[in-house]
Amino acid sequence: MKKKFSRLAALVAAAVMMAMPLGSCGAQDGAGKTAPADNGTAAQTEAPAQEGEAAPVQEGQTDPNAAQPGDAPAADGTAEGEGEGEGEPAADPNKPTTGTATVHLLCAGDNLIHDNIYEEAKTLGGGKYDFHSMYEEIKPYVQKADIAILNQETLVNDAFEASTYPIFSTPTEDGDAVVDTGFNVISMSNNHVLDKGSEGLISSLDYWDSKDVVHYGAYRDTEDSENIRTKTVNGVTFAFLGYMEHTNGFFLDDDEPGKVVYLDEDVTIKQQIEHAREIADVVVVSCHFGTEVVHDINAQQQTMAPELADWGADLIIGTQAHCVSTCGFVTGENGHRAFCYYGLGNFFHTMYDRHSAVGIFGDLDITYDFDSGEVSFDNIKAIPTISHFEADSFDSMWYNCKVYPLAKYTDEQFARNFNDGITREQAMECLDCIPSKYLSIE
């Protein structure tokens, strides 16, 4: 395959990105390959828990609040479509008023489509993009979930040609493959959402509107951003909200279509979560935060997670760092408890950094009690995945791009994985930050 991104262009792009805020997708080098980022900051260590808060649980520690095996087994049921999409869900006369219902939820990290991936997809499709085979190994995991959430890190649109770092644009055929894999909820809250300005954002929204998914985290205007997205499954209504730390120095002009909400807009975030609490049974908040290629959570994550719980979030999903971070329960000052995956890491990508090779599926059962209004969590898991790619040399186009569950990834595949010569032992080291009771290699 022909190389699409020269080393000279990579150096120019890297120089441009150094002027942008921290947290972008690393310094690019070679044929769309992402080299380790120079974060410019030291890794943050986790602060001790304050009164009313719960610090993330580390491996080997015991969390007395965590669900234990045998608690509240999941109820079987099929997804329902009532109340999906924008605004407040319509009143459902069949909605249960007593008893409990359980929903199996899965969330995945960054679907970060570099040129190696889309060029190979074009080869696989005989000149037309076909990404389906790249996701086939993880498809059974996704399709087991009632709600499957993906952080779509790049704009999926028809307005612009495919492009790679630092300004991403992804063919809509990748979105088709993502939906066919089983993802039915798409988060657009990330730092690349304005890579192609207002036109790219609106085109991506148009695309996702054409699919049978709920999408959130980027909107057409302020009014649209206040229409909270919901999805009802087994009688339980979920609300979805998404916020990002920054958008790589790109902003929308006041007269341009499009709207995103940043993490420093705490008044707006608080109001939206509180409103979501009123119209939904379970509130899911996606946050694009964390320090690039650093497993430890930073001060913003430590402070914000309990605030989100205090305002009414039940599940907090973290992305941005491109490597996995810890997970655990957090409690707001008012006593409301949420579960937080601080960093899911990358889902599918060709970043050249062994710390970024491994991601996790957040996988759990969420039970809602219609009598008490209480939300509980069971069978909480962090299931590791790994992105695979091979190369003849660093300067060649990379190939055999595919995402696998780590449990099914063989030693022979490790030997062929070109990502910084990663080994199984190094992959497991990336997972040291995950509490052992949640880590589930399956």
LUMZAFI-186099 format. One line per 2 residues: their letters; for each residue x, z, y of C-alpha. Coordinates in steps of 0.001 Angstrom, whole numbers. Last residue first. Example, Ala and Ser with C-alpha at 12.3 -4.5 7.8 and 13.67 -1.06 7.14 Angstrom:
<sites>
SA = 13670,7140,-1060 | 12300,7800,-4500
</sites>
This chain:
<sites>
EI = -12080,29068,-13595 | -9399,30977,-11718
SL = -11454,33789,-10174 | -9921,35822,-7353
YK = -12572,38280,-6173 | -11429,41433,-7987
SP = -7809,40494,-7354 | -8171,40615,-3585
IC = -6954,37256,-2181 | -3725,37517,-172
DL = -1570,36765,-3219 | -3254,33357,-3538
CE = -452,31333,-1987 | 1888,33027,-4462
MA = -179,31451,-7248 | 614,27991,-5905
QE = 4293,28898,-5735 | 4266,29923,-9395
RT = 2443,26734,-10373 | 5144,24699,-8646
IG = 5108,22792,-5356 | 7758,20122,-4816
DN = 6975,19808,-1114 | 3642,18155,-1913
FN = 4642,15371,-4319 | 2506,16585,-7206
RA = 3977,14921,-10320 | 5450,18070,-11885
FQ = 2328,20017,-10959 | 303,17382,-12801
ED = 2424,17889,-15927 | 1927,21638,-15634
TY = -1811,21022,-15774 | -4556,21586,-13207
KA = -7757,22671,-14931 | -7788,26244,-13604
LP = -6627,25010,-10184 | -9869,23093,-9727
YV = -8839,19585,-8703 | -8826,17427,-5547
KC = -7550,13841,-5710 | -5042,11503,-4111
NY = -3383,9326,-6759 | -1288,7738,-3984
WM = 1152,8333,-1127 | 2271,5527,1156
SD = 6042,5302,1168 | 8307,7144,3589
FS = 8460,10346,1550 | 9363,8426,-1574
DA = 7667,7098,-4717 | 4677,9264,-3978
EF = 2055,11438,-5672 | -1002,13327,-4463
HS = -2988,16327,-5650 | -5069,18768,-3628
IT = -5548,22136,-5311 | -8569,24366,-5836
PI = -8838,28126,-6246 | -12141,29945,-6934
AK = -12709,32944,-4627 | -15590,34820,-6169
IN = -18421,37221,-5393 | -20682,37725,-8413
DF = -23184,39653,-6277 | -24083,39969,-2615
SV = -26977,41833,-1014 | -29371,41112,1862
EG = -32027,43644,2836 | -35402,42698,4318
SD = -36928,45763,2629 | -39862,44203,771
FD = -38621,40615,687 | -35296,41665,-836
YT = -32822,38800,-474 | -30084,38176,-3030
ID = -26986,36116,-2290 | -24966,34969,-5294
LD = -21350,34024,-4601 | -18730,31280,-4482
GF = -16172,30770,-1723 | -14240,27798,-3011
IG = -10560,28223,-2393 | -7647,26180,-1107
VA = -4153,25477,-2413 | -1788,22811,-1094
SH = -1544,24272,2405 | 1228,26749,1613
RD = 3119,23887,-100 | 3223,21919,3133
YM = 2987,18127,3327 | -660,17793,4305
TH = -2413,15241,2094 | -5997,16516,2258
FF = -8990,17811,289 | -10218,21431,429
NG = -7779,23061,2789 | -7822,26799,3370
LG = -10895,28951,2808 | -9846,31421,5496
YY = -11433,34709,6536 | -14082,34634,3795
CF = -16239,37390,5242 | -19078,39376,3700
AR = -21370,41064,6175 | -22529,44642,6716
HG = -24806,45964,9444 | -23847,49547,10271
NE = -24556,49352,14005 | -20825,49320,14748
GT = -20461,46279,12555 | -19271,46343,8948
VF = -16865,43979,7221 | -16780,43138,3527
GC = -13938,41180,1971 | -11851,38028,1981
TS = -8153,37306,2430 | -6588,34129,3707
VC = -6072,30633,2309 | -4069,27919,4016
HA = -5064,25165,6435 | -5374,27828,9190
QT = -8642,26375,10516 | -11512,27774,8400
GI = -13477,31002,8175 | -16947,31490,6700
IL = -18872,34606,7740 | -21896,35657,5655
DA = -24548,38137,6828 | -24266,37673,10589
GW = -26470,39999,12654 | -24823,40845,15981
DA = -22832,43706,14426 | -21643,41410,11652
LE = -20379,38950,14252 | -18621,41800,16042
PA = -17114,42973,12729 | -15587,39491,12213
MT = -14456,39062,15822 | -11844,41765,16162
QQ = -9829,41205,13000 | -10193,37431,13302
QA = -8954,37461,16894 | -6047,39753,15983
NI = -4727,37458,13249 | -5393,37142,9525
DH = -2365,36834,7268 | -2040,33562,5307
VV = -219,31686,8061 | -270,27870,7943
ET = -1973,27663,11355 | -3164,30979,12772
GF = -6865,31772,12277 | -10179,30500,13626
HC = -12814,27823,13005 | -15739,30180,12554
SV = -18786,29414,10394 | -21727,31823,10675
VV = -24369,32186,7941 | -27497,34231,8701
VD = -29818,35193,5826 | -33557,35893,6135
AI = -34180,33523,9015 | -36181,33306,12237
ER = -35361,36638,13900 | -31758,36911,12676
AH = -31174,33379,13944 | -32234,34595,17384
EI = -29717,37438,17214 | -27045,35014,16054
QQ = -27789,32650,18934 | -27792,35396,21561
KI = -24500,36849,20315 | -22865,33430,20248
TV = -24040,32614,23775 | -22692,35893,25155
DE = -19465,35526,23155 | -18498,32137,24559
DL = -14847,32745,23570 | -15481,31255,20125
YV = -16355,27859,21583 | -19752,26165,21455
VK = -19995,22387,21119 | -22240,19910,22915
GP = -22574,16144,23096 | -23737,13486,25522
ED = -21559,13071,28608 | -22604,14021,32168
DD = -20962,17448,32077 | -17731,15982,30748
LF = -16856,16818,27135 | -13508,18410,26394
FG = -10311,17513,24529 | -7395,19962,24564
NT = -7175,20220,20780 | -10846,21217,20383
HE = -10616,25007,20611 | -11514,28267,18838
MY = -14518,26759,17060 | -18103,27874,16487
GL = -20763,27272,13839 | -24271,28561,13153
FA = -26402,28174,10015 | -29711,29903,9259
FT = -30831,30534,5664 | -34480,30975,4636
VG = -35164,32526,1219 | -38220,31182,-646
NV = -36102,29935,-3559 | -34091,27903,-1039
TK = -34996,27408,2616 | -32580,25654,4963
TR = -32125,26306,8656 | -30423,24770,11671
IN = -30810,26656,14953 | -32234,24566,17749
ES = -30192,26065,20601 | -27432,23482,20177
DE = -30034,20716,20606 | -31012,22097,23999
TD = -27379,22186,25048 | -26791,18549,24079
RY = -26234,16280,21069 | -24781,18975,18782
AG = -21744,20215,16918 | -21542,23297,14635
YH = -24367,22301,12305 | -25413,19882,9579
VV = -28250,20196,7061 | -28139,17402,4529
DK = -30311,14535,3281 | -28273,11882,5043
SD = -29182,9713,8056 | -28799,12625,10474
WY = -25224,12966,9190 | -24477,9443,10392
DL = -26113,9842,13785 | -24198,13100,14293
SS = -20971,11239,13541 | -21886,8536,16038
IL = -22669,11214,18629 | -19287,12879,18132
GE = -17359,9614,18200 | -19057,8482,21385
SG = -18546,11833,23113 | -14818,11885,22542
KD = -13043,10366,19572 | -11049,13480,18631
LV = -13910,15670,19842 | -14710,17264,16450
HN = -11041,17688,15621 | -10813,21425,16377
NS = -13585,22421,13984 | -17275,23297,13853
MS = -18764,20293,12050 | -20193,22297,9137
IV = -22065,20264,6535 | -24779,21603,4204
NF = -25900,19633,1139 | -22605,19147,-707
GT = -23360,17771,-4165 | -20667,15234,-5011
DV = -23072,12500,-3875 | -23081,14103,-425
VA = -19276,14143,-238 | -19083,10578,-1584
DG = -21466,9290,1090 | -19506,11177,3745
DE = -16371,9443,2537 | -18177,6112,2782
TP = -18828,6918,6430 | -15217,6018,7184
TS = -13152,8809,8775 | -11726,9006,12284
FI = -8891,11382,13091 | -6746,11536,16210
PY = -3477,13322,15381 | -3419,12415,12573
TS = -5254,9557,10828 | -7487,6673,11788
AE = -10384,4710,10299 | -11938,2318,12779
FA = -14384,3701,15290 | -18150,3675,15847
DN = -19201,4001,12204 | -18645,7732,11857
VL = -17374,10676,9824 | -15404,12768,12303
TE = -12775,14872,10563 | -12679,18512,9436
QN = -15927,18364,7477 | -16224,22039,6523
LI = -18361,21845,3399 | -21308,24048,2424
AI = -23023,23935,-981 | -26403,25693,-1162
DA = -28170,25849,-4514 | -24773,25774,-6217
KQ = -24060,24409,-9692 | -23553,20947,-8190
VY = -20457,22036,-6317 | -18627,23393,-9352
PK = -19537,20365,-11495 | -18237,17974,-8772
IE = -14752,19485,-8647 | -13091,16899,-10900
EY = -15130,13986,-9475 | -13992,14382,-5875
MS = -11376,11605,-5674 | -13479,9397,-7948
HF = -16152,9072,-5263 | -13951,7921,-2370
DY = -14860,4230,-2366 | -13942,2245,733
KG = -14384,-1508,441 | -11426,-3789,-241
GG = -11556,-3455,-4021 | -13115,-9,-3893
LT = -10121,1755,-5392 | -7847,-20,-2914
KA = -10058,1029,3 | -10090,4617,-1276
EE = -6274,4468,-1466 | -6141,3616,2220
YI = -8663,6369,2965 | -6630,9051,1228
ND = -3137,8132,2399 | -4561,7774,5901
HI = -5512,11461,6084 | -9010,12798,5426
LN = -9170,16536,6034 | -12130,17984,4121
DG = -11290,21504,5253 | -12642,24464,3331
AC = -15428,24805,769 | -18507,27038,564
LL = -20654,27771,-2482 | -24001,29582,-2503
HV = -26185,30648,-5451 | -29519,31905,-4114
TA = -31334,34988,-5417 | -34919,36070,-4826
TG = -36401,39557,-4586 | -39820,41197,-4746
TT = -42531,41080,-2106 | -43752,38769,626
PK = -42875,35496,-1067 | -43169,32313,1005
NP = -46149,30259,-182 | -47850,30144,3219
DA = -44630,28767,4696 | -44464,29023,8465
AP = -42407,26130,9809 | -38715,26807,10169
EG = -37482,27344,13733 | -35413,24514,15106
EG = -33517,21760,13307 | -33110,20969,9658
EG = -34826,22363,6585 | -37960,24478,6870
EG = -39264,23844,3393 | -37006,21942,1017
EA = -36931,24182,-2016 | -33988,24725,-4305
TG = -34577,25616,-7922 | -34723,28976,-9583
DA = -32920,31463,-11793 | -32574,34972,-10538
AP = -29056,36327,-10219 | -28281,39661,-11797
AD = -28645,42629,-9479 | -25533,44698,-10295
GP = -23938,44135,-13689 | -20424,43676,-12371
QA = -19938,45541,-9107 | -20869,44471,-5602
AN = -18363,45697,-3070 | -19060,48689,-838
PD = -16579,51013,-2567 | -13785,48468,-1979
TQ = -10896,49312,-4294 | -7347,48204,-3610
GE = -5206,46255,-6089 | -5209,43092,-4030
QV = -6098,43768,-438 | -9524,44642,909
PA = -10232,43389,4403 | -10742,46263,6835
AE = -14202,47774,7041 | -15585,48667,10420
GE = -17821,51474,11669 | -14868,53681,12557
QA = -11812,51502,12867 | -10115,49725,9983
PA = -6350,49469,10258 | -5110,46223,11796
ET = -4067,43348,9564 | -710,41843,10299
QA = -295,38934,12655 | 2236,36225,11836
AT = 4627,35554,14701 | 3741,32879,17195
GN = 5139,29461,18052 | 3057,27861,15361
DA = 5607,25279,14323 | 3396,23388,11898
PA = 4659,22281,8506 | 4651,18481,8131
TK = 1464,16445,7951 | 1747,13050,6359
GA = 65,10027,7924 | 2802,7764,6719
GD = 5750,9641,8186 | 5637,12912,10097
QA = 2792,14754,11790 | 3201,18166,13340
GC = 455,20602,12388 | -3332,20342,12378
SG = -4157,21949,15704 | -4195,25736,15963
LP = -2071,26245,19036 | -3295,24687,22250
MA = -2057,21188,23123 | 1282,20327,24710
MM = 2950,20248,21312 | 337,17662,20318
VA = 1819,15009,22562 | 5311,15529,21169
AA = 3956,15347,17620 | 2213,12089,18407
VL = 5421,10579,19744 | 7305,11728,16667
AA = 4649,10300,14376 | 4653,6993,16194
LR = 8382,6759,15601 | 7889,7646,11905
SF = 5393,4847,11559 | 1740,5275,10584
KK = 68,2590,8496 | 2413,2050,5563
KM = 1200,-813,3457 | 0,0,0
</sites>
